[in-house]
């Protein structure tokens, strides 16, 4: 399996309230909502691990301690089920815990995705890194041996050595839920980004190519984020920082292979649950 040698670190912004899932998210982080029997955030971390990334950074806010507990030992439980048939349910999380290191950083104020990423700068330093938005759940491609979306991006990074974002065509009426790009197709499914707009109305959208929550970013993005004024919703947007970076240097957008579920919406969450039940859990 080809994985990136160079990208070791992956950030998981996880400070949002998850208001669309209230009351479930009143006392529980939305990232811990399970798709079948596994929390959303664990799917994201497993995808990062598959892409060769073992330094995992969570950008959390208040009320998110369950995420830290999930990636830690639970001696009492482990003692209880040791040697029983139930122990196998811990196989995946044990693999993740044995292979990855976890860092938690607190975003004290919700000032946007760009600000959340900037909060991770002390952990990233000056190397390229990945960002995963766990709400977007990316399944393994079923018709090829490709890695999941982040692994596909990491492989392209090896070739192009620039910031790379995942995109997908969406119905034009949905552009207001996404960052939207335009650019020239330089190779099948790979676009050189010339413009990016955060959540445009359909009539203002340059295309229907939407940004999905998988990014490989080069470290100069931090300087761009520092110089990015608040944009859509009064928040610092990674989309705006990337637009400026694309004008100064190269940013690529890639149509990745494999199905993606918007688990930030109830409808996408239910679709993902059915998909994983049928394709992974029951097998
Ligand atoms: C964020 C980004 C947006 C991107 C989306 C993908 O928005 O700001 O550009 O298209 O993730 O899921 P959010 O869904 O967090 O509002």
Boltz pocket constraint, residues with backbone or C-beta under 6 A from the ligand:
constraints:
  - pocket:
      binder: B
      contacts: [[A, 113], [A, 133], [A, 135], [A, 136], [A, 177], [A, 178], [A, 179], [A, 180], [A, 198], [A, 199], [A, 210], [A, 211], [A, 212], [A, 213], [A, 237], [A, 238], [A, 239], [A, 264]]
      max_distance: 6.0
